[in-house]
Amino acid sequence: MKKIIALFVCAISLTIITIEPSSATTPIYISPFITVKGTRFVREEKPYYIVGANMWYAAYLGSAGKTGNRDRLIYELDNLKAMGINNLRVLAVSEKSDMNSAVWPATTNGFGHYDEELLVGLDYLLAEMAKRDMTVVLYLNNYWQWSGGMTQYLSWLDGVPVQDPNITGDYQTFMAQSAKFYVNETANKEYRNTIQKIVDRINTVNGKLYNSDPTIMAWQLANEPRPGNNHASDEDKQVFVQWINDTAKYIHQLDRQHLVSSGSEGTRGCLDDEQLFIKAHQSLYIDYLTFHLWPRNWSWYNQKQAEKTWGNGLKLSLQYLNWHIDTANKLNKPIVLEEFGLDRDNGAYDVKSTTHYRDRFYREVFGLVYKRAKAGDGIAGSNFWAWNGSARTIHADYWWRTGDDFMGDPPQEQQGMYGVFDSDISTLRVIKAFSDKMHALK
């Protein structure tokens, strides 16, 4: 009898073992990271649209040292979140420079010498953004001088001081010098060492590995890398394309979970060479396209003759936007308008000055971005330049000095030129209306 019972129990056990696998539901892993699917960003299997701002100095505010202001950082993040901002573009690394038009202090003070206080500031920023379900794009170098950038790497090697184009007025020579960075093996070795230090960092605030933190949306090679000045050769352009490919590949080797982008201005940053822009972004290691829009900088619009130049400036701006979105469609990759801006009325800098033309420009840009995103095109969002928030300048000449409030307008520009203050109510309303529409997209 015992034998029969044992066999009966055994049969039941076998039946259960046979049934369980077919009836159980296998958990589906849903990645918390932003990924790319065709011309779309996807997060947790849903479309992810960027409604963003530039806030290059955010990590500086996160520092617990004299440079930082954590109370202000929390205030700014809360304000941006309330406006619907879900993404910030932030400077991750700066290089110590003696130029007046460069920010001080800096993250790196020579090869291998890092300011840990500023790195902890970046830790704090990421932890606070995570609390607000915001993402960040971190750029790791700069073609321009206001954060040290590529020319400072070269200066550390040859000992020759960088010529400040804000003083000399010679940006053509500066751009040619900056582009020499791409072929300097020692400079790029040190640059990659810095990249690895950031990518492999452990956050001292929340204990997360940077390369495993979904708050980071993407690593970016540099702010506005260009192949050189207006006289760059075909060889210079090829070097530029190769540098983008090789550096992006290196980052992907360190970190297989985050996206990588170039930081390009678009065709204007490729010397108006459309094929160069396409070649630079065809790389398998560049996950999405970027472009910037600066109608006044590019002489499409004159802030001193606003009404006279508005029509043509807007026409060229919309053409520029549409061409890049069309190109993203052809490459089957998303594209982000990650910088755009316009002066306050009549080119004023004062916080009390009006912003009628800027508001019109924002409405036009936002309108086109929303229209084409809704139609299913490759435009995945935008980041306006830039968030000044509660910062105020105290100088009559509007130039930044060490110890002043950090603004979205970097030290190479007058403070208040393009940045949006927390008192610019009409502009904030335009941004909020856009964010509501974009967040409603499915």
Secondary structure as UniProt FT lines:
FT   HELIX           2..23
FT   STRAND          35..37
FT   TURN            38..39
FT   STRAND          40..43
FT   TURN            44..45
FT   STRAND          46..47
FT   STRAND          50..54
FT   TURN            56..57
FT   HELIX           58..62
FT   TURN            66..67
FT   HELIX           70..83
FT   STRAND          87..91
FT   TURN            100..101
FT   TURN            111..112
FT   HELIX           116..131
FT   TURN            132..133
FT   STRAND          135..139
FT   HELIX           145..147
FT   HELIX           149..158
FT   HELIX           165..168
FT   HELIX           171..179
FT   HELIX           180..183
FT   HELIX           185..199
FT   TURN            204..206
FT   HELIX           210..212
FT   TURN            214..215
FT   STRAND          216..220
FT   TURN            230..231
FT   HELIX           234..254
FT   STRAND          259..261
FT   HELIX           268..270
FT   TURN            271..272
FT   HELIX           274..281
FT   TURN            284..285
FT   STRAND          289..293
FT   TURN            295..299
FT   HELIX           303..305
FT   HELIX           306..331
FT   STRAND          335..340
FT   HELIX           345..347
FT   TURN            351..352
FT   HELIX           356..374
FT   TURN            375..376
FT   STRAND          379..384
FT   STRAND          387..389
FT   TURN            396..397
FT   TURN            402..403
FT   TURN            411..412
FT   TURN            415..416
FT   STRAND          420..421
FT   TURN            422..423
FT   HELIX           425..439
//
